[in-house]
Amino acid sequence: QVQLVESGGGLVQAGGSLRLSCAASGRSILSVTMAWFRQAPGKEREFVAAISRGGIRTYYADSVKGRFTISRDNAQNTVSLQMNSLKPEDSAVYYCAADPSGWQTVRSVTTYDYWGQGTQVTVSS
């Protein structure tokens, strides 16, 4: 079992930055693919970014590529999402997710076994 807790959300103006963190407990995330998803009101949960077990591979949604950076600290059992040049359309609840099975279909919600409770990000125009 992996418990995930997100933090770092808040209200920011367009063009600003936020850094989200996800703290894992229950087991080491050393061998776990980690990802961030987001869900805006009335919309489906969508993929944002993923990072492989060792941090060698990363993958981003086209909508955030070049603006967001996912990273991990396996020693601290944490994953982060640095979000720069934020836009109003980035407003959503952001969720951390974990997949112990490996790097596969990382964009799919159904790939992930464990989820955090989410943290709200609101970008004002």
Secondary structure, 3 states (H helix, E strand, C coil): CCEEEEECCEEEECCCCEEEEEEEECCCCCCCEEEEEEECCCCCCEEEEEECCCCCCEEECCCCCCCEEEEEECCCCEEEEEECCCCHHHCEEEEEEEECCCCCCCCCHHHCCEECCCEEEEEEC
